[in-house]
Amino acid sequence: NSKDPYTKAAAKSNIGDALVNDGKIKEAIAYFEEAADELDNFFAAKYLLKAALCYEEIGNPNKAISLYKEIRDKYPQSPEGGDIDKYISRAESLLN
């Protein structure tokens, strides 16, 4: 119930992490995407990366690529944006 977007994003991400640990990857994706939506700065990249990795895990590389490219285009200065091309390449290789 916090009004602080960073706290809200972290809480949603933590729920997503717990769901991943329980094997509920599809459910976790929504929480990671909601966490990213709370923030419009390079901190969102962390949550987008988690969602993209989950999309890869459930066999949806197209959606993963879309999120990876969003990180590359919107948050290139984030820690995740620095090496995002390797994630894009890996996901693209899943399409072949």
Jmol script that loads the backbone (N, CA, C; Angstrom):
load data "model"
ATOM      1  N   ASN A   1       0.809  -1.212   0.000  1.00  0.00           N
ATOM      2  CA  ASN A   1       0.000   0.000   0.000  1.00  0.00           C
ATOM      3  C   ASN A   1       0.847   1.270   0.000  1.00  0.00           C
ATOM      4  N   SER A   2       2.124   1.121  -0.157  1.00  0.00           N
ATOM      5  CA  SER A   2       3.013   2.272  -0.137  1.00  0.00           C
ATOM      6  C   SER A   2       2.738   3.190  -1.325  1.00  0.00           C
ATOM      7  N   LYS A   3       2.965   4.463  -1.116  1.00  0.00           N
ATOM      8  CA  LYS A   3       2.838   5.426  -2.208  1.00  0.00           C
ATOM      9  C   LYS A   3       4.175   5.617  -2.923  1.00  0.00           C
ATOM     10  N   ASP A   4       5.242   5.112  -2.335  1.00  0.00           N
ATOM     11  CA  ASP A   4       6.569   5.231  -2.920  1.00  0.00           C
ATOM     12  C   ASP A   4       6.704   4.226  -4.064  1.00  0.00           C
ATOM     13  N   PRO A   5       6.954   4.699  -5.293  1.00  0.00           N
ATOM     14  CA  PRO A   5       7.022   3.781  -6.436  1.00  0.00           C
ATOM     15  C   PRO A   5       8.152   2.756  -6.333  1.00  0.00           C
ATOM     16  N   TYR A   6       9.254   3.117  -5.691  1.00  0.00           N
ATOM     17  CA  TYR A   6      10.367   2.175  -5.553  1.00  0.00           C
ATOM     18  C   TYR A   6       9.996   1.028  -4.620  1.00  0.00           C
ATOM     19  N   THR A   7       9.317   1.345  -3.548  1.00  0.00           N
ATOM     20  CA  THR A   7       8.872   0.322  -2.605  1.00  0.00           C
ATOM     21  C   THR A   7       7.822  -0.571  -3.244  1.00  0.00           C
ATOM     22  N   LYS A   8       6.881   0.038  -3.970  1.00  0.00           N
ATOM     23  CA  LYS A   8       5.858  -0.749  -4.657  1.00  0.00           C
ATOM     24  C   LYS A   8       6.474  -1.672  -5.688  1.00  0.00           C
ATOM     25  N   ALA A   9       7.426  -1.175  -6.450  1.00  0.00           N
ATOM     26  CA  ALA A   9       8.088  -1.989  -7.475  1.00  0.00           C
ATOM     27  C   ALA A   9       8.845  -3.145  -6.830  1.00  0.00           C
ATOM     28  N   ALA A  10       9.565  -2.861  -5.757  1.00  0.00           N
ATOM     29  CA  ALA A  10      10.318  -3.915  -5.076  1.00  0.00           C
ATOM     30  C   ALA A  10       9.392  -4.980  -4.509  1.00  0.00           C
ATOM     31  N   ALA A  11       8.269  -4.559  -3.944  1.00  0.00           N
ATOM     32  CA  ALA A  11       7.317  -5.524  -3.384  1.00  0.00           C
ATOM     33  C   ALA A  11       6.746  -6.419  -4.484  1.00  0.00           C
ATOM     34  N   LYS A  12       6.384  -5.829  -5.606  1.00  0.00           N
ATOM     35  CA  LYS A  12       5.840  -6.627  -6.714  1.00  0.00           C
ATOM     36  C   LYS A  12       6.890  -7.587  -7.256  1.00  0.00           C
ATOM     37  N   SER A  13       8.117  -7.119  -7.367  1.00  0.00           N
ATOM     38  CA  SER A  13       9.194  -7.983  -7.842  1.00  0.00           C
ATOM     39  C   SER A  13       9.437  -9.134  -6.872  1.00  0.00           C
ATOM     40  N   ASN A  14       9.364  -8.850  -5.582  1.00  0.00           N
ATOM     41  CA  ASN A  14       9.560  -9.906  -4.581  1.00  0.00           C
ATOM     42  C   ASN A  14       8.475 -10.977  -4.689  1.00  0.00           C
ATOM     43  N   ILE A  15       7.252 -10.559  -4.957  1.00  0.00           N
ATOM     44  CA  ILE A  15       6.169 -11.528  -5.164  1.00  0.00           C
ATOM     45  C   ILE A  15       6.481 -12.363  -6.401  1.00  0.00           C
ATOM     46  N   GLY A  16       6.933 -11.707  -7.465  1.00  0.00           N
ATOM     47  CA  GLY A  16       7.318 -12.427  -8.676  1.00  0.00           C
ATOM     48  C   GLY A  16       8.425 -13.430  -8.397  1.00  0.00           C
ATOM     49  N   ASP A  17       9.426 -13.034  -7.626  1.00  0.00           N
ATOM     50  CA  ASP A  17      10.521 -13.941  -7.283  1.00  0.00           C
ATOM     51  C   ASP A  17      10.000 -15.162  -6.518  1.00  0.00           C
ATOM     52  N   ALA A  18       9.083 -14.922  -5.580  1.00  0.00           N
ATOM     53  CA  ALA A  18       8.517 -16.033  -4.813  1.00  0.00           C
ATOM     54  C   ALA A  18       7.744 -16.983  -5.726  1.00  0.00           C
ATOM     55  N   LEU A  19       7.010 -16.427  -6.673  1.00  0.00           N
ATOM     56  CA  LEU A  19       6.261 -17.266  -7.602  1.00  0.00           C
ATOM     57  C   LEU A  19       7.195 -18.093  -8.482  1.00  0.00           C
ATOM     58  N   VAL A  20       8.277 -17.496  -8.942  1.00  0.00           N
ATOM     59  CA  VAL A  20       9.264 -18.240  -9.729  1.00  0.00           C
ATOM     60  C   VAL A  20       9.812 -19.398  -8.894  1.00  0.00           C
ATOM     61  N   ASN A  21      10.123 -19.124  -7.627  1.00  0.00           N
ATOM     62  CA  ASN A  21      10.644 -20.175  -6.755  1.00  0.00           C
ATOM     63  C   ASN A  21       9.641 -21.304  -6.560  1.00  0.00           C
ATOM     64  N   ASP A  22       8.361 -20.992  -6.672  1.00  0.00           N
ATOM     65  CA  ASP A  22       7.308 -22.006  -6.560  1.00  0.00           C
ATOM     66  C   ASP A  22       6.975 -22.645  -7.904  1.00  0.00           C
ATOM     67  N   GLY A  23       7.700 -22.255  -8.953  1.00  0.00           N
ATOM     68  CA  GLY A  23       7.466 -22.823 -10.275  1.00  0.00           C
ATOM     69  C   GLY A  23       6.297 -22.208 -11.020  1.00  0.00           C
ATOM     70  N   LYS A  24       5.776 -21.098 -10.536  1.00  0.00           N
ATOM     71  CA  LYS A  24       4.635 -20.416 -11.153  1.00  0.00           C
ATOM     72  C   LYS A  24       5.142 -19.254 -12.015  1.00  0.00           C
ATOM     73  N   ILE A  25       5.866 -19.613 -13.056  1.00  0.00           N
ATOM     74  CA  ILE A  25       6.569 -18.624 -13.861  1.00  0.00           C
ATOM     75  C   ILE A  25       5.608 -17.710 -14.609  1.00  0.00           C
ATOM     76  N   LYS A  26       4.557 -18.270 -15.181  1.00  0.00           N
ATOM     77  CA  LYS A  26       3.607 -17.432 -15.924  1.00  0.00           C
ATOM     78  C   LYS A  26       2.978 -16.388 -15.019  1.00  0.00           C
ATOM     79  N   GLU A  27       2.658 -16.763 -13.798  1.00  0.00           N
ATOM     80  CA  GLU A  27       2.069 -15.809 -12.848  1.00  0.00           C
ATOM     81  C   GLU A  27       3.084 -14.739 -12.447  1.00  0.00           C
ATOM     82  N   ALA A  28       4.340 -15.134 -12.344  1.00  0.00           N
ATOM     83  CA  ALA A  28       5.388 -14.202 -11.917  1.00  0.00           C
ATOM     84  C   ALA A  28       5.593 -13.080 -12.923  1.00  0.00           C
ATOM     85  N   ILE A  29       5.425 -13.404 -14.189  1.00  0.00           N
ATOM     86  CA  ILE A  29       5.671 -12.411 -15.243  1.00  0.00           C
ATOM     87  C   ILE A  29       4.851 -11.148 -15.010  1.00  0.00           C
ATOM     88  N   ALA A  30       3.597 -11.315 -14.672  1.00  0.00           N
ATOM     89  CA  ALA A  30       2.721 -10.150 -14.456  1.00  0.00           C
ATOM     90  C   ALA A  30       3.270  -9.254 -13.351  1.00  0.00           C
ATOM     91  N   TYR A  31       3.798  -9.843 -12.293  1.00  0.00           N
ATOM     92  CA  TYR A  31       4.345  -9.036 -11.197  1.00  0.00           C
ATOM     93  C   TYR A  31       5.605  -8.294 -11.614  1.00  0.00           C
ATOM     94  N   PHE A  32       6.457  -8.943 -12.397  1.00  0.00           N
ATOM     95  CA  PHE A  32       7.666  -8.261 -12.863  1.00  0.00           C
ATOM     96  C   PHE A  32       7.309  -7.103 -13.797  1.00  0.00           C
ATOM     97  N   GLU A  33       6.335  -7.325 -14.669  1.00  0.00           N
ATOM     98  CA  GLU A  33       5.926  -6.252 -15.581  1.00  0.00           C
ATOM     99  C   GLU A  33       5.257  -5.113 -14.818  1.00  0.00           C
ATOM    100  N   GLU A  34       4.472  -5.438 -13.800  1.00  0.00           N
ATOM    101  CA  GLU A  34       3.864  -4.387 -12.976  1.00  0.00           C
ATOM    102  C   GLU A  34       4.944  -3.607 -12.231  1.00  0.00           C
ATOM    103  N   ALA A  35       5.961  -4.294 -11.750  1.00  0.00           N
ATOM    104  CA  ALA A  35       7.060  -3.622 -11.056  1.00  0.00           C
ATOM    105  C   ALA A  35       7.743  -2.640 -11.999  1.00  0.00           C
ATOM    106  N   ALA A  36       7.980  -3.063 -13.229  1.00  0.00           N
ATOM    107  CA  ALA A  36       8.611  -2.173 -14.208  1.00  0.00           C
ATOM    108  C   ALA A  36       7.728  -0.977 -14.519  1.00  0.00           C
ATOM    109  N   ASP A  37       6.420  -1.200 -14.551  1.00  0.00           N
ATOM    110  CA  ASP A  37       5.486  -0.110 -14.847  1.00  0.00           C
ATOM    111  C   ASP A  37       5.449   0.943 -13.741  1.00  0.00           C
ATOM    112  N   GLU A  38       5.835   0.567 -12.540  1.00  0.00           N
ATOM    113  CA  GLU A  38       5.846   1.523 -11.422  1.00  0.00           C
ATOM    114  C   GLU A  38       6.908   2.600 -11.611  1.00  0.00           C
ATOM    115  N   LEU A  39       7.947   2.275 -12.367  1.00  0.00           N
ATOM    116  CA  LEU A  39       9.090   3.170 -12.505  1.00  0.00           C
ATOM    117  C   LEU A  39       9.318   3.504 -13.972  1.00  0.00           C
ATOM    118  N   ASP A  40       9.690   4.717 -14.239  1.00  0.00           N
ATOM    119  CA  ASP A  40      10.050   5.094 -15.603  1.00  0.00           C
ATOM    120  C   ASP A  40      11.474   5.625 -15.588  1.00  0.00           C
ATOM    121  N   ASN A  41      12.365   4.775 -15.118  1.00  0.00           N
ATOM    122  CA  ASN A  41      13.781   5.118 -15.103  1.00  0.00           C
ATOM    123  C   ASN A  41      14.575   3.830 -15.227  1.00  0.00           C
ATOM    124  N   PHE A  42      15.882   3.923 -15.159  1.00  0.00           N
ATOM    125  CA  PHE A  42      16.689   2.743 -15.443  1.00  0.00           C
ATOM    126  C   PHE A  42      16.505   1.617 -14.428  1.00  0.00           C
ATOM    127  N   PHE A  43      15.864   1.879 -13.298  1.00  0.00           N
ATOM    128  CA  PHE A  43      15.574   0.810 -12.345  1.00  0.00           C
ATOM    129  C   PHE A  43      14.549  -0.179 -12.911  1.00  0.00           C
ATOM    130  N   ALA A  44      13.723   0.285 -13.825  1.00  0.00           N
ATOM    131  CA  ALA A  44      12.720  -0.587 -14.448  1.00  0.00           C
ATOM    132  C   ALA A  44      13.374  -1.705 -15.248  1.00  0.00           C
ATOM    133  N   ALA A  45      14.575  -1.477 -15.727  1.00  0.00           N
ATOM    134  CA  ALA A  45      15.267  -2.469 -16.554  1.00  0.00           C
ATOM    135  C   ALA A  45      15.456  -3.789 -15.815  1.00  0.00           C
ATOM    136  N   LYS A  46      15.705  -3.717 -14.524  1.00  0.00           N
ATOM    137  CA  LYS A  46      15.898  -4.925 -13.728  1.00  0.00           C
ATOM    138  C   LYS A  46      14.648  -5.807 -13.760  1.00  0.00           C
ATOM    139  N   TYR A  47      13.499  -5.173 -13.663  1.00  0.00           N
ATOM    140  CA  TYR A  47      12.245  -5.922 -13.634  1.00  0.00           C
ATOM    141  C   TYR A  47      11.864  -6.409 -15.026  1.00  0.00           C
ATOM    142  N   LEU A  48      12.172  -5.625 -16.041  1.00  0.00           N
ATOM    143  CA  LEU A  48      11.925  -6.067 -17.412  1.00  0.00           C
ATOM    144  C   LEU A  48      12.798  -7.271 -17.752  1.00  0.00           C
ATOM    145  N   LEU A  49      14.024  -7.272 -17.269  1.00  0.00           N
ATOM    146  CA  LEU A  49      14.912  -8.403 -17.513  1.00  0.00           C
ATOM    147  C   LEU A  49      14.361  -9.668 -16.863  1.00  0.00           C
ATOM    148  N   LYS A  50      13.869  -9.548 -15.649  1.00  0.00           N
ATOM    149  CA  LYS A  50      13.285 -10.717 -14.975  1.00  0.00           C
ATOM    150  C   LYS A  50      12.093 -11.253 -15.769  1.00  0.00           C
ATOM    151  N   ALA A  51      11.252 -10.362 -16.240  1.00  0.00           N
ATOM    152  CA  ALA A  51      10.090 -10.788 -17.028  1.00  0.00           C
ATOM    153  C   ALA A  51      10.537 -11.459 -18.320  1.00  0.00           C
ATOM    154  N   ALA A  52      11.530 -10.881 -18.989  1.00  0.00           N
ATOM    155  CA  ALA A  52      12.016 -11.442 -20.251  1.00  0.00           C
ATOM    156  C   ALA A  52      12.602 -12.834 -20.048  1.00  0.00           C
ATOM    157  N   LEU A  53      13.354 -13.017 -18.983  1.00  0.00           N
ATOM    158  CA  LEU A  53      13.922 -14.339 -18.699  1.00  0.00           C
ATOM    159  C   LEU A  53      12.812 -15.365 -18.458  1.00  0.00           C
ATOM    160  N   CYS A  54      11.757 -14.926 -17.811  1.00  0.00           N
ATOM    161  CA  CYS A  54      10.610 -15.815 -17.596  1.00  0.00           C
ATOM    162  C   CYS A  54       9.935 -16.166 -18.919  1.00  0.00           C
ATOM    163  N   TYR A  55       9.802 -15.184 -19.796  1.00  0.00           N
ATOM    164  CA  TYR A  55       9.216 -15.468 -21.114  1.00  0.00           C
ATOM    165  C   TYR A  55      10.052 -16.502 -21.864  1.00  0.00           C
ATOM    166  N   GLU A  56      11.369 -16.383 -21.761  1.00  0.00           N
ATOM    167  CA  GLU A  56      12.214 -17.398 -22.388  1.00  0.00           C
ATOM    168  C   GLU A  56      11.953 -18.761 -21.763  1.00  0.00           C
ATOM    169  N   GLU A  57      11.835 -18.781 -20.464  1.00  0.00           N
ATOM    170  CA  GLU A  57      11.629 -20.038 -19.733  1.00  0.00           C
ATOM    171  C   GLU A  57      10.346 -20.749 -20.152  1.00  0.00           C
ATOM    172  N   ILE A  58       9.314 -19.976 -20.459  1.00  0.00           N
ATOM    173  CA  ILE A  58       8.037 -20.607 -20.846  1.00  0.00           C
ATOM    174  C   ILE A  58       7.923 -20.793 -22.357  1.00  0.00           C
ATOM    175  N   GLY A  59       8.994 -20.490 -23.084  1.00  0.00           N
ATOM    176  CA  GLY A  59       9.014 -20.749 -24.512  1.00  0.00           C
ATOM    177  C   GLY A  59       8.421 -19.664 -25.382  1.00  0.00           C
ATOM    178  N   ASN A  60       8.525 -18.403 -24.929  1.00  0.00           N
ATOM    179  CA  ASN A  60       8.031 -17.281 -25.716  1.00  0.00           C
ATOM    180  C   ASN A  60       9.194 -16.310 -26.003  1.00  0.00           C
ATOM    181  N   PRO A  61      10.116 -16.721 -26.889  1.00  0.00           N
ATOM    182  CA  PRO A  61      11.266 -15.857 -27.150  1.00  0.00           C
ATOM    183  C   PRO A  61      10.901 -14.545 -27.821  1.00  0.00           C
ATOM    184  N   ASN A  62       9.821 -14.501 -28.573  1.00  0.00           N
ATOM    185  CA  ASN A  62       9.429 -13.235 -29.216  1.00  0.00           C
ATOM    186  C   ASN A  62       9.125 -12.164 -28.181  1.00  0.00           C
ATOM    187  N   LYS A  63       8.401 -12.509 -27.148  1.00  0.00           N
ATOM    188  CA  LYS A  63       8.081 -11.533 -26.101  1.00  0.00           C
ATOM    189  C   LYS A  63       9.344 -11.162 -25.322  1.00  0.00           C
ATOM    190  N   ALA A  64      10.206 -12.157 -25.097  1.00  0.00           N
ATOM    191  CA  ALA A  64      11.468 -11.870 -24.415  1.00  0.00           C
ATOM    192  C   ALA A  64      12.292 -10.872 -25.219  1.00  0.00           C
ATOM    193  N   ILE A  65      12.392 -11.090 -26.518  1.00  0.00           N
ATOM    194  CA  ILE A  65      13.149 -10.183 -27.386  1.00  0.00           C
ATOM    195  C   ILE A  65      12.573  -8.777 -27.326  1.00  0.00           C
ATOM    196  N   SER A  66      11.263  -8.683 -27.326  1.00  0.00           N
ATOM    197  CA  SER A  66      10.608  -7.380 -27.246  1.00  0.00           C
ATOM    198  C   SER A  66      11.017  -6.637 -25.971  1.00  0.00           C
ATOM    199  N   LEU A  67      11.031  -7.345 -24.843  1.00  0.00           N
ATOM    200  CA  LEU A  67      11.422  -6.706 -23.586  1.00  0.00           C
ATOM    201  C   LEU A  67      12.906  -6.389 -23.554  1.00  0.00           C
ATOM    202  N   TYR A  68      13.718  -7.291 -24.099  1.00  0.00           N
ATOM    203  CA  TYR A  68      15.156  -7.006 -24.158  1.00  0.00           C
ATOM    204  C   TYR A  68      15.426  -5.752 -24.983  1.00  0.00           C
ATOM    205  N   LYS A  69      14.728  -5.613 -26.092  1.00  0.00           N
ATOM    206  CA  LYS A  69      14.916  -4.431 -26.940  1.00  0.00           C
ATOM    207  C   LYS A  69      14.403  -3.168 -26.254  1.00  0.00           C
ATOM    208  N   GLU A  70      13.361  -3.315 -25.455  1.00  0.00           N
ATOM    209  CA  GLU A  70      12.884  -2.165 -24.674  1.00  0.00           C
ATOM    210  C   GLU A  70      13.962  -1.713 -23.700  1.00  0.00           C
ATOM    211  N   ILE A  71      14.614  -2.658 -23.059  1.00  0.00           N
ATOM    212  CA  ILE A  71      15.715  -2.321 -22.147  1.00  0.00           C
ATOM    213  C   ILE A  71      16.825  -1.612 -22.923  1.00  0.00           C
ATOM    214  N   ARG A  72      17.194  -2.171 -24.069  1.00  0.00           N
ATOM    215  CA  ARG A  72      18.268  -1.593 -24.887  1.00  0.00           C
ATOM    216  C   ARG A  72      17.934  -0.167 -25.328  1.00  0.00           C
ATOM    217  N   ASP A  73      16.678   0.041 -25.737  1.00  0.00           N
ATOM    218  CA  ASP A  73      16.291   1.334 -26.301  1.00  0.00           C
ATOM    219  C   ASP A  73      15.980   2.389 -25.241  1.00  0.00           C
ATOM    220  N   LYS A  74      15.331   1.987 -24.157  1.00  0.00           N
ATOM    221  CA  LYS A  74      14.906   2.962 -23.152  1.00  0.00           C
ATOM    222  C   LYS A  74      15.901   3.142 -22.003  1.00  0.00           C
ATOM    223  N   TYR A  75      16.653   2.087 -21.697  1.00  0.00           N
ATOM    224  CA  TYR A  75      17.519   2.130 -20.513  1.00  0.00           C
ATOM    225  C   TYR A  75      18.942   1.648 -20.825  1.00  0.00           C
ATOM    226  N   PRO A  76      19.580   2.212 -21.860  1.00  0.00           N
ATOM    227  CA  PRO A  76      20.915   1.724 -22.238  1.00  0.00           C
ATOM    228  C   PRO A  76      21.977   1.961 -21.161  1.00  0.00           C
ATOM    229  N   GLN A  77      21.760   2.936 -20.288  1.00  0.00           N
ATOM    230  CA  GLN A  77      22.736   3.243 -19.245  1.00  0.00           C
ATOM    231  C   GLN A  77      22.554   2.407 -17.984  1.00  0.00           C
ATOM    232  N   SER A  78      21.511   1.576 -17.965  1.00  0.00           N
ATOM    233  CA  SER A  78      21.287   0.711 -16.802  1.00  0.00           C
ATOM    234  C   SER A  78      22.304  -0.421 -16.809  1.00  0.00           C
ATOM    235  N   PRO A  79      22.548  -1.039 -15.656  1.00  0.00           N
ATOM    236  CA  PRO A  79      23.445  -2.206 -15.639  1.00  0.00           C
ATOM    237  C   PRO A  79      22.967  -3.304 -16.593  1.00  0.00           C
ATOM    238  N   GLU A  80      21.676  -3.493 -16.688  1.00  0.00           N
ATOM    239  CA  GLU A  80      21.110  -4.512 -17.574  1.00  0.00           C
ATOM    240  C   GLU A  80      21.289  -4.141 -19.038  1.00  0.00           C
ATOM    241  N   GLY A  81      21.204  -2.859 -19.332  1.00  0.00           N
ATOM    242  CA  GLY A  81      21.343  -2.395 -20.705  1.00  0.00           C
ATOM    243  C   GLY A  81      22.745  -2.536 -21.248  1.00  0.00           C
ATOM    244  N   GLY A  82      23.721  -2.597 -20.370  1.00  0.00           N
ATOM    245  CA  GLY A  82      25.106  -2.678 -20.795  1.00  0.00           C
ATOM    246  C   GLY A  82      25.455  -3.940 -21.552  1.00  0.00           C
ATOM    247  N   ASP A  83      24.797  -5.038 -21.222  1.00  0.00           N
ATOM    248  CA  ASP A  83      25.105  -6.297 -21.908  1.00  0.00           C
ATOM    249  C   ASP A  83      23.850  -6.985 -22.442  1.00  0.00           C
ATOM    250  N   ILE A  84      22.858  -6.171 -22.781  1.00  0.00           N
ATOM    251  CA  ILE A  84      21.577  -6.725 -23.215  1.00  0.00           C
ATOM    252  C   ILE A  84      21.658  -7.431 -24.563  1.00  0.00           C
ATOM    253  N   ASP A  85      22.625  -7.053 -25.387  1.00  0.00           N
ATOM    254  CA  ASP A  85      22.724  -7.676 -26.710  1.00  0.00           C
ATOM    255  C   ASP A  85      22.947  -9.184 -26.632  1.00  0.00           C
ATOM    256  N   LYS A  86      23.615  -9.651 -25.596  1.00  0.00           N
ATOM    257  CA  LYS A  86      23.816 -11.100 -25.475  1.00  0.00           C
ATOM    258  C   LYS A  86      22.487 -11.808 -25.205  1.00  0.00           C
ATOM    259  N   TYR A  87      21.600 -11.160 -24.467  1.00  0.00           N
ATOM    260  CA  TYR A  87      20.277 -11.745 -24.217  1.00  0.00           C
ATOM    261  C   TYR A  87      19.443 -11.758 -25.494  1.00  0.00           C
ATOM    262  N   ILE A  88      19.530 -10.671 -26.246  1.00  0.00           N
ATOM    263  CA  ILE A  88      18.798 -10.598 -27.524  1.00  0.00           C
ATOM    264  C   ILE A  88      19.287 -11.702 -28.452  1.00  0.00           C
ATOM    265  N   SER A  89      20.592 -11.865 -28.568  1.00  0.00           N
ATOM    266  CA  SER A  89      21.148 -12.895 -29.437  1.00  0.00           C
ATOM    267  C   SER A  89      20.706 -14.283 -29.014  1.00  0.00           C
ATOM    268  N   ARG A  90      20.735 -14.539 -27.722  1.00  0.00           N
ATOM    269  CA  ARG A  90      20.331 -15.858 -27.231  1.00  0.00           C
ATOM    270  C   ARG A  90      18.872 -16.131 -27.559  1.00  0.00           C
ATOM    271  N   ALA A  91      18.009 -15.161 -27.292  1.00  0.00           N
ATOM    272  CA  ALA A  91      16.578 -15.344 -27.556  1.00  0.00           C
ATOM    273  C   ALA A  91      16.320 -15.496 -29.052  1.00  0.00           C
ATOM    274  N   GLU A  92      17.039 -14.732 -29.870  1.00  0.00           N
ATOM    275  CA  GLU A  92      16.873 -14.851 -31.325  1.00  0.00           C
ATOM    276  C   GLU A  92      17.298 -16.237 -31.815  1.00  0.00           C
ATOM    277  N   SER A  93      18.299 -16.809 -31.166  1.00  0.00           N
ATOM    278  CA  SER A  93      18.737 -18.149 -31.565  1.00  0.00           C
ATOM    279  C   SER A  93      17.667 -19.197 -31.261  1.00  0.00           C
ATOM    280  N   LEU A  94      16.801 -18.914 -30.329  1.00  0.00           N
ATOM    281  CA  LEU A  94      15.701 -19.840 -30.005  1.00  0.00           C
ATOM    282  C   LEU A  94      14.634 -19.849 -31.091  1.00  0.00           C
ATOM    283  N   LEU A  95      14.623 -18.816 -31.924  1.00  0.00           N
ATOM    284  CA  LEU A  95      13.635 -18.739 -32.997  1.00  0.00           C
ATOM    285  C   LEU A  95      14.010 -19.626 -34.181  1.00  0.00           C
ATOM    286  N   ASN A  96      15.263 -19.982 -34.290  1.00  0.00           N
ATOM    287  CA  ASN A  96      15.742 -20.769 -35.441  1.00  0.00           C
ATOM    288  C   ASN A  96      15.644 -22.250 -35.209  1.00  0.00           C
TER     289      ASN A  96
END
end "model"
wireframe off; spacefill off
backbone 0.3
color backbone group
